């Protein structure tokens, strides 16, 4: 067994190998990359990504990145393509074929079939003079000197090169399209990031009870209201106007300092001028307000009308923060 330091050194060498390869690929970018971006942008179809072996796995990831950033894409395995899956390709599609060597038997068998479709063929390969490089309409050079492993065998640096080239395409496409956070939210509604981008305060308080008391409500009944509504706070109302808020913290301070709470009303306990937020505000705004003022709840209003309370736990429960 190798020592601790020996293992860490091997890992460092692998990372350095791959980072240097990425730097080199950046220097190889040329008009082919620009033309590829332009062609994909102009296409009314999808990007059909194909490859075999480890390149196929990278292709699937590139497809996922394209789809999540506004570029419609699908994956077609090179081996399956020559057994019927070519029917997936539509006239307006752009084909992106990935192969380190560009000369594998499967790629050589596939290329003539792809050319017959008359779709634009983009090659991603480490050998621009290969079969794939020669017959592609545009070729993206992912040349590497060697793989990260000691025997230069296992696809490591080469697949990293393919991956970052796909990412570079996706990033350029989303930038040119003006793809923004709202667009991103449409494609990622289930994740925490997506929720941050589309969830509004009204969506969270819809499931909450609406705690409220009047200014002359007895302290005991205030405690009951807060307990029953389970939001750790209640709004204090005077003729439908919000005049204050009472939180769990206010109750604890009252119990610490007052000997006879039976003489107290909501007006005696409440904090005046509570922080409020509108129903159509984003949940991120609610969180920022809570964080700024070191509070756990906000009074929610709609054009000044009391609608409920949002609690920090509502945000945590949704997995947003």
Backbone bond lengths (Angstrom), bond angles and torsions (degrees), N, CA, C in turn:
res aa  C-N    CA-C-N  psi(-1)  N-CA   C-N-CA  omega(-1)  CA-C   N-CA-C  phi
1 X - - - 1.471 - - 1.527 109.52 -
2 X 1.319 116.81 134.08 1.454 121.23 179.07 1.521 110.34 -73.73
3 X 1.319 115.28 157.53 1.457 120.06 -179.05 1.526 110.27 -75.37
4 X 1.321 113.40 169.31 1.464 121.49 177.43 1.522 111.57 -53.09
5 X 1.321 115.10 -52.80 1.456 120.39 -176.39 1.527 112.56 -65.58
6 X 1.328 116.46 -35.53 1.468 120.19 178.90 1.526 110.93 -64.05
7 X 1.329 116.14 -41.62 1.474 120.65 179.66 1.524 110.20 -66.53
8 X 1.335 116.65 -43.17 1.466 120.17 178.79 1.525 110.49 -63.01
9 X 1.343 116.68 -37.88 1.458 120.80 179.69 1.527 111.19 -65.05
10 X 1.327 116.57 -40.16 1.474 120.61 177.75 1.525 109.91 -61.37
11 X 1.335 115.57 -43.29 1.471 119.95 179.36 1.527 110.58 -62.99
12 X 1.329 116.97 -43.05 1.466 120.83 179.33 1.522 110.93 -61.32
13 X 1.326 116.54 -42.83 1.468 120.25 -179.63 1.524 110.89 -62.88
14 X 1.339 115.80 -38.77 1.462 120.11 178.06 1.524 110.85 -63.67
15 X 1.327 116.48 -45.08 1.467 120.43 -178.89 1.525 111.54 -66.83
16 X 1.314 116.61 -40.63 1.466 119.93 179.04 1.524 110.37 -65.17
17 X 1.351 115.72 -41.82 1.464 120.50 178.12 1.516 110.79 -55.98
18 X 1.319 116.12 -45.71 1.460 119.75 -176.31 1.532 112.06 -74.67
19 X 1.328 116.90 -35.74 1.467 118.73 178.80 1.529 111.29 -67.06
20 X 1.333 117.14 -37.87 1.464 120.47 177.28 1.529 110.92 -66.20
21 X 1.331 115.39 -36.48 1.466 119.64 178.13 1.525 110.67 -63.92
22 X 1.331 116.73 -40.47 1.468 120.42 178.52 1.525 110.36 -63.86
23 X 1.338 116.78 -41.67 1.465 120.14 176.50 1.519 111.40 -58.59
24 X 1.326 115.63 -41.47 1.464 119.98 -179.20 1.526 110.95 -66.20
25 X 1.335 116.42 -41.16 1.467 120.31 179.75 1.526 110.51 -61.58
26 X 1.331 115.85 -38.36 1.475 119.71 178.53 1.527 110.42 -59.03
27 X 1.326 116.79 -35.44 1.462 120.21 -179.37 1.527 112.08 -75.26
28 X 1.348 117.17 -15.27 1.465 121.02 -178.43 1.527 113.30 -90.99
29 X 1.326 116.62 -6.98 1.471 119.15 -179.75 1.527 110.44 -62.98
30 X 1.337 115.75 136.41 1.466 120.21 -177.83 1.522 110.59 -146.87
31 X 1.325 116.86 -159.60 1.466 121.96 -178.26 1.522 112.55 -60.05
32 X 1.328 116.80 -26.57 1.467 119.59 178.54 1.523 111.08 -60.49
33 X 1.326 116.24 -39.08 1.470 120.06 179.17 1.531 109.79 -66.89
34 X 1.324 116.05 -47.58 1.465 120.10 178.84 1.527 110.97 -57.65
35 X 1.333 116.62 -45.39 1.465 120.84 -179.18 1.522 111.49 -64.91
36 X 1.326 116.06 -35.66 1.462 119.73 178.20 1.527 110.59 -63.02
37 X 1.325 116.24 -47.33 1.468 120.81 178.58 1.522 110.00 -59.67
38 X 1.324 116.85 -44.85 1.461 121.72 -178.76 1.531 111.00 -62.26
39 X 1.333 116.75 -42.63 1.471 121.05 -178.87 1.524 111.40 -65.88
40 X 1.328 116.16 -43.30 1.473 119.45 -179.94 1.525 110.44 -65.20
41 X 1.325 116.51 -41.37 1.465 120.20 178.85 1.526 111.75 -61.45
42 X 1.328 115.95 -38.41 1.464 120.68 -176.71 1.527 112.31 -79.95
43 X 1.322 116.85 -16.90 1.468 120.61 -175.95 1.525 111.59 -69.45
44 X 1.309 115.86 141.25 1.463 121.27 175.19 1.526 110.90 -97.36
45 X 1.329 115.39 3.18 1.460 120.21 179.10 1.518 111.94 -108.81
46 X 1.324 115.29 -149.21 1.460 121.73 -178.08 1.525 109.93 -111.48
47 X 1.322 115.29 170.71 1.457 120.47 168.88 1.524 106.18 -96.83
48 X 1.323 116.38 116.64 1.467 121.32 178.06 1.527 107.32 -96.34
49 X 1.315 116.88 112.31 1.462 122.02 -176.76 1.524 108.96 -99.26
50 X 1.336 116.90 132.77 1.453 120.78 -178.89 1.524 110.77 -137.06
51 X 1.304 116.30 157.04 1.460 122.97 179.19 1.508 109.04 176.00
52 X 1.316 116.53 -179.64 1.460 121.04 -179.39 1.523 109.04 -139.12
53 X 1.327 116.77 153.98 1.461 120.73 179.68 1.518 111.79 65.20
54 X 1.338 115.64 -138.91 1.471 120.28 -179.35 1.530 111.05 -63.99
55 X 1.324 116.92 -31.57 1.470 120.19 177.38 1.521 110.81 -62.88
56 X 1.332 116.87 -31.87 1.461 120.74 177.52 1.523 110.36 -66.41
57 X 1.326 116.82 -40.51 1.465 120.36 178.70 1.528 110.63 -63.96
58 X 1.333 116.27 -41.09 1.457 119.71 176.63 1.530 109.94 -64.23
59 X 1.329 115.93 -38.59 1.465 120.70 178.60 1.514 112.00 -59.42
60 X 1.339 116.53 -39.82 1.463 120.04 178.89 1.528 110.99 -63.45
61 X 1.329 115.45 -39.31 1.468 118.86 178.96 1.523 110.36 -67.16
62 X 1.317 117.52 -40.96 1.458 120.98 178.99 1.528 110.25 -61.55
63 X 1.324 116.48 -41.54 1.469 120.97 177.20 1.526 110.25 -59.41
64 X 1.342 116.35 -44.81 1.467 120.07 -179.97 1.526 111.05 -61.23
65 X 1.328 116.17 -41.35 1.468 120.33 179.85 1.522 110.96 -67.15
66 X 1.322 116.95 -43.55 1.467 120.43 177.07 1.529 110.83 -57.36
67 X 1.323 116.02 -52.18 1.464 119.99 -176.45 1.524 112.21 -60.48
68 X 1.330 117.29 -37.04 1.463 120.17 -177.01 1.516 112.98 -79.64
69 X 1.332 116.98 -9.14 1.467 119.88 -179.11 1.525 112.22 -120.34
70 X 1.340 116.68 21.04 1.452 120.04 170.18 1.509 117.35 94.33
71 X 1.342 117.90 7.97 1.459 120.83 176.26 1.529 108.55 -112.03
72 X 1.335 119.01 106.51 1.466 121.08 -178.27 1.530 110.87 -59.39
73 X 1.324 116.16 129.70 1.461 120.11 -176.60 1.514 110.43 -148.27
74 X 1.342 115.82 159.41 1.461 121.73 175.26 1.521 108.46 -147.65
75 X 1.334 115.74 156.54 1.462 120.44 -179.54 1.524 110.62 -105.26
76 X 1.333 115.76 138.34 1.462 122.47 175.77 1.530 107.83 -131.10
77 X 1.321 117.02 115.24 1.462 120.04 -178.88 1.523 109.76 -68.02
78 X 1.324 116.31 134.63 1.470 120.63 -175.76 1.525 112.41 -59.94
79 X 1.337 116.79 -37.07 1.467 119.46 -179.73 1.519 111.34 -69.34
80 X 1.328 116.61 -37.21 1.467 120.54 179.53 1.530 111.66 -74.83
81 X 1.326 115.78 -27.14 1.470 119.84 -177.60 1.520 111.81 -59.78
82 X 1.327 117.03 -38.44 1.469 119.73 -177.99 1.529 112.14 -82.66
83 X 1.334 115.80 3.60 1.470 120.38 176.98 1.526 111.12 -123.06
84 X 1.314 116.75 31.38 1.464 119.81 172.23 1.502 116.64 122.21
85 X 1.354 117.45 -22.57 1.462 118.56 -175.05 1.527 114.18 -74.50
86 X 1.327 117.02 -5.46 1.466 119.03 175.46 1.531 111.71 -59.86
87 X 1.331 114.95 -22.03 1.461 119.64 178.62 1.515 112.98 -64.73
88 X 1.346 116.90 -12.29 1.464 120.81 177.91 1.524 111.68 -71.78
89 X 1.334 116.40 -23.69 1.460 120.95 -174.48 1.521 110.15 -78.86
90 X 1.331 116.12 127.18 1.459 123.12 178.72 1.538 110.04 -103.52
91 X 1.335 117.69 159.46 1.473 121.12 -173.06 1.526 115.38 -53.84
92 X 1.336 118.71 -34.49 1.466 120.87 -175.81 1.527 114.15 -92.53
93 X 1.332 116.96 2.45 1.459 120.38 -177.78 1.529 111.87 -73.83
94 X 1.323 115.23 152.35 1.463 122.73 171.51 1.526 107.12 -108.08
95 X 1.325 117.12 133.07 1.463 121.10 -176.89 1.521 109.71 -101.31
96 X 1.329 115.56 130.40 1.462 122.05 178.17 1.526 107.37 -117.46
97 X 1.332 117.16 110.36 1.458 121.91 -175.90 1.528 109.52 -107.26
98 X 1.342 116.66 128.94 1.464 121.51 -175.31 1.526 110.32 -114.72
99 X 1.323 116.29 129.09 1.468 121.31 176.58 1.522 108.81 -161.19
100 X 1.328 116.72 128.56 1.471 119.57 179.40 1.527 110.91 -60.51
101 X 1.318 116.62 -53.95 1.465 119.93 -176.47 1.519 112.36 -83.92
102 X 1.339 116.14 -29.96 1.465 120.58 -175.89 1.513 113.26 71.74
103 X 1.340 116.97 10.61 1.466 120.72 -174.83 1.528 113.81 -131.10
104 X 1.330 118.66 12.98 1.460 119.63 -178.84 1.533 109.67 -68.16
105 X 1.326 117.50 153.19 1.476 120.35 -178.31 1.529 112.65 -55.54
106 X 1.339 116.09 -39.99 1.464 119.39 -178.65 1.531 111.15 -65.14
107 X 1.334 116.32 -40.68 1.468 120.76 179.58 1.529 109.96 -67.10
108 X 1.330 116.25 -41.47 1.466 119.82 179.56 1.525 111.77 -64.04
109 X 1.328 115.59 -33.76 1.470 119.17 178.44 1.522 110.99 -75.17
110 X 1.329 115.81 -30.50 1.465 120.48 -174.65 1.527 113.19 -81.28
111 X 1.319 117.17 -38.68 1.470 120.87 -172.45 1.536 113.17 -54.49
112 X 1.344 119.99 -49.00 1.478 119.08 179.70 1.525 112.38 -59.26
113 X 1.328 116.32 -34.93 1.465 120.05 178.96 1.530 110.56 -68.40
114 X 1.324 115.71 -39.76 1.464 119.37 178.10 1.523 111.06 -66.42
115 X 1.328 116.33 -39.35 1.462 119.88 179.26 1.527 111.09 -64.95
116 X 1.330 116.72 -30.34 1.464 120.56 179.28 1.527 112.05 -67.05
117 X 1.328 116.39 -24.42 1.467 119.29 -179.54 1.528 111.35 -73.18
118 X 1.333 115.68 -17.44 1.473 123.17 -178.71 1.531 112.93 66.35
119 X 1.337 116.33 15.41 1.464 119.89 171.87 1.524 108.96 -79.88
120 X 1.321 116.69 153.59 1.467 120.30 175.83 1.525 109.00 -65.38
121 X 1.323 116.06 130.71 1.468 121.89 -178.96 1.525 109.68 -111.13
122 X 1.325 115.27 120.65 1.461 122.16 175.67 1.525 107.85 -107.20
123 X 1.308 117.36 127.66 1.461 121.05 177.41 1.515 111.53 -103.42
124 X 1.318 116.20 137.35 1.469 121.54 169.62 1.521 106.09 -115.33
125 X 1.313 117.57 109.58 1.455 121.04 -174.14 1.520 111.05 -149.75
126 X 1.334 114.47 155.85 1.454 120.20 177.46 1.516 112.89 -87.13
127 X 1.335 116.48 0.16 1.470 120.63 -179.93 1.526 108.28 -136.49
128 X 1.320 116.75 98.87 1.466 120.30 -175.74 1.527 112.59 -68.64
129 X 1.337 117.54 -15.97 1.468 120.67 178.05 1.524 112.12 -94.38
130 X 1.326 116.30 4.88 1.468 120.92 179.90 1.520 110.94 -71.95
131 X 1.330 116.02 178.17 1.464 121.98 178.05 1.529 109.83 -58.95
132 X 1.347 116.41 -46.01 1.471 120.60 178.97 1.523 110.35 -64.93
133 X 1.332 116.63 -45.20 1.455 120.23 -179.59 1.512 113.07 -61.66
134 X 1.334 115.56 -38.13 1.462 120.97 -177.38 1.522 112.53 -69.32
135 X 1.329 116.67 -40.09 1.465 120.37 -173.15 1.535 114.65 -97.93
136 X 1.328 116.69 0.12 1.469 119.23 176.12 1.526 109.57 -77.70
137 X 1.327 116.12 147.97 1.468 119.75 175.14 1.524 110.15 -69.08
138 X 1.326 115.35 -36.02 1.474 121.35 173.84 1.524 107.11 -142.62
139 X 1.323 116.78 143.56 1.456 120.01 -176.72 1.526 109.95 -126.73
140 X 1.333 115.39 132.04 1.463 122.27 178.28 1.523 107.84 -102.42
141 X 1.305 116.44 119.31 1.456 123.36 -171.15 1.530 111.51 -83.36
142 X 1.334 116.69 115.22 1.466 121.70 176.94 1.531 110.15 -116.34
143 X 1.313 115.56 42.24 1.470 120.96 -178.62 1.533 111.12 -63.45
144 X 1.345 115.36 136.08 1.470 121.58 172.86 1.523 108.19 -129.33
145 X 1.317 116.58 153.00 1.457 119.96 178.64 1.515 111.55 -76.71
146 X 1.328 116.95 -41.44 1.466 120.09 -179.46 1.523 110.08 -160.20
147 X 1.338 114.64 158.68 1.457 120.39 174.90 1.530 108.73 -74.24
148 X 1.341 116.00 167.14 1.461 120.18 -177.04 1.530 112.57 -73.06
149 X 1.339 118.01 -26.89 1.464 121.24 -177.08 1.518 112.64 -71.04
150 X 1.328 117.29 159.93 1.471 121.37 -176.44 1.520 113.92 -65.87
151 X 1.326 118.14 -25.44 1.465 120.86 -177.69 1.533 113.39 -101.87
152 X 1.332 115.61 5.82 1.464 121.04 178.84 1.529 111.89 55.31
153 X 1.341 115.08 40.67 1.466 119.05 -175.43 1.524 112.97 -114.47
154 X 1.333 116.76 -58.52 1.472 119.98 -173.98 1.520 111.29 -67.05
155 X 1.338 117.82 128.90 1.472 120.82 177.60 1.529 110.57 -60.19
156 X 1.288 117.08 110.47 1.472 123.02 179.35 1.525 108.95 -133.07
157 X 1.314 115.96 -73.76 1.460 120.30 179.55 1.527 111.48 -62.91
158 X 1.326 116.18 -35.81 1.472 119.28 -179.25 1.522 111.54 -65.70
159 X 1.331 116.73 -40.25 1.463 118.79 179.20 1.526 110.93 -73.38
160 X 1.326 117.22 -32.07 1.464 120.29 173.94 1.528 109.95 -61.11
161 X 1.331 115.73 -42.54 1.467 120.73 179.17 1.527 110.88 -61.28
162 X 1.317 116.82 -43.29 1.469 120.83 178.58 1.529 110.64 -63.43
163 X 1.325 114.49 -42.61 1.461 120.34 -177.59 1.523 111.49 -62.18
164 X 1.340 116.32 -48.43 1.466 118.46 -177.45 1.527 111.54 -69.31
165 X 1.325 117.23 -28.93 1.462 119.04 175.91 1.527 109.92 -66.00
166 X 1.330 116.33 -41.64 1.470 119.86 176.36 1.517 111.69 -63.59
167 X 1.334 116.61 -40.80 1.460 120.51 177.55 1.525 111.15 -63.45
168 X 1.327 116.10 -40.61 1.466 119.86 179.68 1.526 110.60 -61.82
169 X 1.328 116.70 -40.92 1.465 120.46 176.53 1.525 110.68 -61.61
170 X 1.339 116.11 -47.85 1.465 120.40 -177.72 1.525 111.39 -61.23
171 X 1.338 116.36 -42.37 1.466 120.02 -178.53 1.524 110.99 -66.86
172 X 1.335 116.74 -41.83 1.469 119.69 177.57 1.522 111.03 -62.52
173 X 1.326 116.58 -42.80 1.463 120.75 -178.77 1.525 111.64 -63.95
174 X 1.340 116.65 -44.12 1.466 118.22 -178.62 1.524 111.47 -68.84
175 X 1.348 116.65 -33.58 1.458 119.96 177.91 1.526 111.27 -66.95
176 X 1.320 116.74 -46.35 1.457 120.68 -178.34 1.529 110.21 -66.15
177 X 1.319 116.86 -35.63 1.476 120.75 178.99 1.519 112.10 -73.31
178 X 1.314 117.67 -16.82 1.455 119.79 -174.92 1.511 111.67 75.15
179 X 1.337 116.45 29.10 1.466 122.94 179.66 1.531 108.81 -62.64
180 X 1.353 117.68 120.80 1.458 120.66 -174.15 1.527 112.10 -117.21
181 X 1.332 115.37 -174.64 1.464 120.38 -176.14 1.523 112.41 -62.75
182 X 1.328 117.58 -33.65 1.466 119.78 178.20 1.528 111.19 -67.53
183 X 1.346 115.89 -39.39 1.466 119.74 175.86 1.528 110.02 -62.90
184 X 1.334 115.17 -42.93 1.467 120.05 -179.68 1.532 110.43 -59.99
185 X 1.325 116.33 -40.79 1.463 120.57 -179.17 1.524 111.66 -61.33
186 X 1.343 117.29 -35.04 1.469 120.94 179.93 1.518 111.13 -62.48
187 X 1.325 117.25 -34.38 1.455 121.62 -177.12 1.531 112.71 -91.85
188 X 1.343 117.55 -10.12 1.462 121.55 -178.14 1.523 111.12 -130.63
189 X 1.326 118.97 50.27 1.464 119.46 -174.71 1.520 113.95 -69.39
190 X 1.344 117.53 -21.33 1.456 119.58 -174.37 1.502 114.56 -88.16
191 X 1.305 118.46 -21.63 1.455 121.38 -176.75 1.513 112.13 -83.33
192 X 1.344 115.39 166.79 1.459 119.77 179.94 1.514 111.10 -64.37
193 X 1.331 117.42 -35.90 1.456 119.86 178.82 1.522 110.69 -65.37
194 X 1.327 116.19 -43.54 1.453 119.69 178.42 1.517 111.85 -60.86
195 X 1.331 116.28 -41.21 1.464 120.04 179.60 1.529 110.94 -62.00
196 X 1.312 116.00 -38.40 1.464 119.14 178.23 1.519 111.03 -61.31
197 X 1.323 115.70 -30.79 1.452 120.30 -173.77 1.526 114.18 -88.43
198 X 1.360 117.08 -20.65 1.460 116.31 -178.07 1.527 114.66 -124.12
199 X 1.339 118.91 -19.59 1.461 120.09 -176.65 1.529 111.28 -73.51
200 X 1.307 114.57 133.00 1.460 120.77 176.67 1.528 109.72 -108.23
201 X 1.316 115.60 163.81 1.458 121.13 -178.64 1.530 110.87 -57.15
202 X 1.328 116.69 -39.56 1.463 120.37 -178.25 1.525 112.44 -60.33
203 X 1.340 116.91 -30.24 1.464 120.36 -179.94 1.526 111.03 -67.53
204 X 1.323 116.93 -33.27 1.466 120.05 -177.27 1.519 112.90 -85.11
205 X 1.328 117.93 -36.77 1.473 118.00 -176.97 1.519 112.24 -78.67
206 X 1.330 117.50 -10.68 1.470 120.41 -179.10 1.527 111.19 -59.98
207 X 1.346 115.96 -28.27 1.465 119.79 -177.80 1.532 112.13 -93.24
208 X 1.311 117.61 -3.80 1.464 121.43 -177.08 1.527 112.47 -93.30
209 X 1.309 114.92 152.08 1.460 120.22 169.71 1.527 107.99 -74.79
210 X 1.333 116.53 165.53 1.468 120.58 -175.24 1.535 108.99 -114.83
211 X 1.329 116.79 95.63 1.471 119.41 -178.06 1.525 112.06 -77.85
212 X 1.328 116.32 132.99 1.462 119.46 175.70 1.528 109.96 -159.38
213 X 1.317 113.91 147.45 1.466 121.57 176.11 1.525 107.29 -138.01
214 X 1.322 116.11 163.43 1.462 119.89 176.16 1.526 109.17 -93.85
215 X 1.322 116.38 167.27 1.463 119.78 -175.56 1.535 112.37 -63.01
216 X 1.329 117.33 -24.38 1.465 119.07 -177.92 1.533 112.69 -100.54
217 X 1.325 117.89 11.04 1.471 120.90 176.71 1.525 109.71 -65.58
218 X 1.334 117.08 134.42 1.456 121.91 -178.97 1.530 110.45 -66.16
219 X 1.309 116.25 150.40 1.463 122.45 -176.93 1.524 111.44 -55.53
220 X 1.340 116.90 -41.79 1.465 119.98 -179.75 1.522 110.70 -60.54
221 X 1.322 117.33 -41.09 1.459 121.10 -179.08 1.533 111.57 -72.50
222 X 1.326 116.12 -28.94 1.465 119.88 174.33 1.531 109.61 -62.62
223 X 1.340 115.11 -45.52 1.469 120.21 179.38 1.521 110.55 -60.94
224 X 1.299 116.86 -41.53 1.466 121.49 179.26 1.532 110.64 -63.47
225 X 1.329 117.02 -42.71 1.461 121.27 -179.41 1.539 110.59 -62.99
226 X 1.320 116.09 -45.41 1.462 119.69 179.23 1.524 110.61 -62.51
227 X 1.317 116.38 -41.56 1.473 121.29 -179.83 1.522 111.10 -66.13
228 X 1.316 117.71 -43.66 1.465 121.02 -177.36 1.526 112.88 -68.36
229 X 1.317 117.13 -36.82 1.471 120.25 -176.30 1.526 112.80 -86.28
230 X 1.331 117.71 -12.50 1.476 124.24 168.55 1.528 115.10 57.89
231 X 1.326 116.32 36.32 1.465 120.38 177.22 1.528 112.23 -120.12
232 X 1.324 115.30 5.14 1.460 119.23 176.48 1.504 114.43 71.34
233 X 1.332 116.90 12.98 1.463 120.05 -178.48 1.520 109.99 -167.62
234 X 1.328 115.21 164.33 1.461 120.96 172.86 1.520 109.32 -145.90
235 X 1.315 114.90 145.51 1.460 119.94 174.02 1.520 108.40 -77.65
236 X 1.321 116.13 148.51 1.465 121.92 175.17 1.525 107.31 -109.64
237 X 1.345 115.81 124.74 1.455 121.42 -172.70 1.535 111.37 -113.82
238 X 1.320 114.70 149.49 1.456 121.98 172.19 1.524 107.48 -138.25
239 X 1.336 115.20 103.87 1.477 120.29 -176.81 1.536 111.38 54.81
240 X 1.327 115.79 50.77 1.478 123.59 177.02 1.529 114.25 70.08
241 X 1.319 117.22 3.73 1.463 120.50 176.75 1.530 108.96 -101.26
242 X 1.330 116.21 139.85 1.460 120.62 178.61 1.525 108.51 -79.72
243 X 1.333 116.23 120.49 1.469 119.21 -179.13 1.523 112.36 -114.81
244 X 1.331 116.85 -10.57 1.457 118.25 -179.54 1.509 112.44 -177.29
245 X 1.336 114.93 -179.40 1.462 122.37 176.70 1.518 108.11 -139.23
246 X 1.316 115.70 144.44 1.464 121.16 173.71 1.524 107.48 -122.64
247 X 1.317 115.92 124.67 1.470 121.10 -179.10 1.523 110.34 -110.98
248 X 1.322 115.47 173.09 1.469 120.51 174.50 1.515 110.47 -55.68
249 X 1.331 116.07 -37.93 1.465 120.25 179.98 1.513 111.95 -63.64
250 X 1.334 116.21 -39.36 1.465 119.95 177.82 1.528 110.84 -63.66
251 X 1.325 115.58 -39.18 1.474 120.43 178.92 1.520 110.56 -64.44
252 X 1.327 116.97 -44.14 1.469 120.06 -179.92 1.528 111.05 -63.20
253 X 1.313 116.68 -41.79 1.468 119.35 178.64 1.535 111.46 -65.08
254 X 1.328 115.22 -37.66 1.471 119.25 178.50 1.524 110.31 -63.07
255 X 1.330 116.66 -45.99 1.467 120.65 -177.68 1.519 111.26 -65.85
256 X 1.327 116.51 -28.11 1.462 120.38 179.99 1.526 111.97 -74.69
257 X 1.331 116.31 -35.91 1.463 119.81 -171.64 1.527 114.54 -102.72
258 X 1.331 117.89 -19.08 1.461 120.19 -175.25 1.527 111.15 -106.64
259 X 1.335 116.06 135.71 1.462 120.02 179.84 1.523 111.57 -86.63
260 X 1.312 117.10 -34.42 1.465 120.60 -177.41 1.532 109.06 -127.38
261 X 1.328 115.41 97.85 1.468 118.74 -176.82 1.521 111.81 -78.04
262 X 1.330 116.96 -11.46 1.467 119.98 -178.77 1.529 112.06 -64.90
263 X 1.314 116.65 -19.02 1.459 120.17 -179.42 1.517 112.36 -89.52
264 X 1.347 116.27 -7.20 1.458 120.53 -174.10 1.526 112.06 -95.70
265 X 1.333 115.23 149.40 1.468 122.02 173.72 1.525 108.97 -120.85
266 X 1.324 115.82 174.80 1.471 121.15 -179.56 1.523 111.36 -55.87
267 X 1.337 116.28 -37.09 1.458 120.92 -178.43 1.531 111.62 -61.71
268 X 1.334 116.25 -30.55 1.470 120.77 -179.02 1.529 112.10 -77.70
269 X 1.306 116.87 -23.90 1.474 121.24 -172.58 1.523 112.53 -100.61
270 X 1.301 117.35 -30.10 1.472 121.96 -167.77 1.529 114.15 -65.72
271 X 1.324 113.89 157.41 1.464 121.76 168.89 1.522 106.42 -97.00
272 X 1.328 115.65 128.74 1.466 119.40 -177.99 1.529 110.64 -80.89
273 X 1.308 115.24 164.59 1.479 122.57 177.89 1.530 112.45 50.40
274 X 1.331 117.29 58.63 1.474 119.74 -178.52 1.527 111.88 -66.51
275 X 1.321 115.88 153.66 1.466 121.43 176.32 1.527 108.42 -72.27
276 X 1.330 115.25 133.61 1.465 120.17 -178.27 1.522 110.60 -126.02
277 X 1.317 114.36 162.28 1.465 120.84 176.27 1.523 108.12 -146.35
278 X 1.319 116.72 147.23 1.459 120.79 -178.62 1.534 111.33 -80.81
279 X 1.318 115.61 155.17 1.468 120.76 -178.11 1.518 112.44 -62.33
280 X 1.335 118.19 -30.92 1.460 119.85 -176.27 1.536 112.99 -89.74
281 X 1.332 116.97 7.40 1.469 120.31 176.66 1.531 109.43 -74.90
282 X 1.333 116.74 151.81 1.457 121.12 177.49 1.527 109.64 -73.86
283 X 1.332 116.16 151.31 1.468 119.55 -179.68 1.527 110.96 -62.42
284 X 1.330 116.78 -28.01 1.459 119.35 178.01 1.531 110.84 -63.44
285 X 1.328 116.44 -34.87 1.462 120.16 177.52 1.530 110.65 -67.00
286 X 1.335 115.66 -38.00 1.472 119.91 178.26 1.525 109.76 -62.70
287 X 1.325 115.70 -43.88 1.461 119.70 -179.71 1.532 110.85 -63.42
288 X 1.327 116.51 -43.04 1.470 120.48 -179.13 1.529 111.10 -61.94
289 X 1.343 116.79 -39.00 1.466 120.32 178.21 1.531 111.26 -66.25
290 X 1.327 115.83 -44.21 1.462 119.67 178.95 1.525 110.77 -61.07
291 X 1.331 115.02 -43.98 1.466 119.95 -178.65 1.529 110.82 -65.80
292 X 1.322 116.64 -42.62 1.461 121.55 -177.83 1.533 111.74 -61.80
293 X 1.337 116.56 -40.10 1.464 120.97 -174.99 1.532 112.66 -102.82
294 X 1.338 116.87 6.27 1.479 121.88 178.44 1.523 111.63 53.53
295 X 1.325 115.86 49.83 1.465 121.35 178.33 1.536 109.56 -126.40
296 X 1.315 115.76 164.77 1.465 120.92 -176.64 1.521 113.85 -108.73
297 X 1.341 116.91 -13.46 1.454 120.92 -178.13 1.520 110.90 -133.78
298 X 1.330 114.32 155.45 1.463 121.16 173.02 1.521 108.69 -133.74
299 X 1.315 116.00 140.45 1.457 121.23 171.28 1.529 107.72 -74.36
300 X 1.326 116.57 133.03 1.467 120.95 -178.83 1.524 109.33 -106.82
301 X 1.338 114.84 131.82 1.456 119.90 179.87 1.521 111.08 -129.23
302 X 1.304 114.84 160.26 1.466 121.25 172.69 1.525 107.12 -128.55
303 X 1.308 115.58 105.97 1.469 122.01 -175.26 1.530 110.60 52.62
304 X 1.333 115.28 42.68 1.459 121.26 176.41 1.512 115.30 88.57
305 X 1.331 117.86 -11.04 1.466 121.55 -179.21 1.524 109.27 -90.23
306 X 1.335 116.76 131.29 1.463 122.34 -178.16 1.526 111.16 -64.29
307 X 1.357 116.22 129.96 1.455 121.14 -179.13 1.524 114.03 -122.89
308 X 1.333 117.30 -14.54 1.453 118.53 179.39 1.515 112.45 150.05
309 X 1.331 114.29 -163.12 1.467 121.80 -178.29 1.516 108.96 -130.45
310 X 1.328 116.38 136.51 1.459 120.34 172.10 1.530 107.63 -109.23
311 X 1.324 115.48 134.75 1.466 122.13 -176.21 1.522 109.26 -113.79
312 X 1.321 116.63 150.48 1.460 121.21 178.55 1.529 111.13 -55.88
313 X 1.335 116.30 -30.00 1.466 120.19 179.10 1.529 111.92 -66.70
314 X 1.332 117.19 -27.08 1.466 120.55 175.66 1.522 110.24 -62.02
315 X 1.324 116.44 -39.30 1.460 121.47 179.52 1.515 111.30 -72.03
316 X 1.320 115.76 -40.90 1.479 120.48 179.63 1.527 110.21 -65.00
317 X 1.337 115.96 -41.60 1.463 120.56 -179.03 1.533 112.34 -60.67
318 X 1.314 116.51 -32.97 1.466 121.25 179.06 1.527 112.05 -80.63
319 X 1.333 116.13 -3.79 1.466 119.68 -179.36 1.508 112.61 73.49
320 X 1.320 116.87 23.07 1.468 120.77 -176.34 1.526 110.98 -82.82
321 X 1.340 117.14 -36.24 1.454 119.99 -177.97 1.521 109.59 -133.93
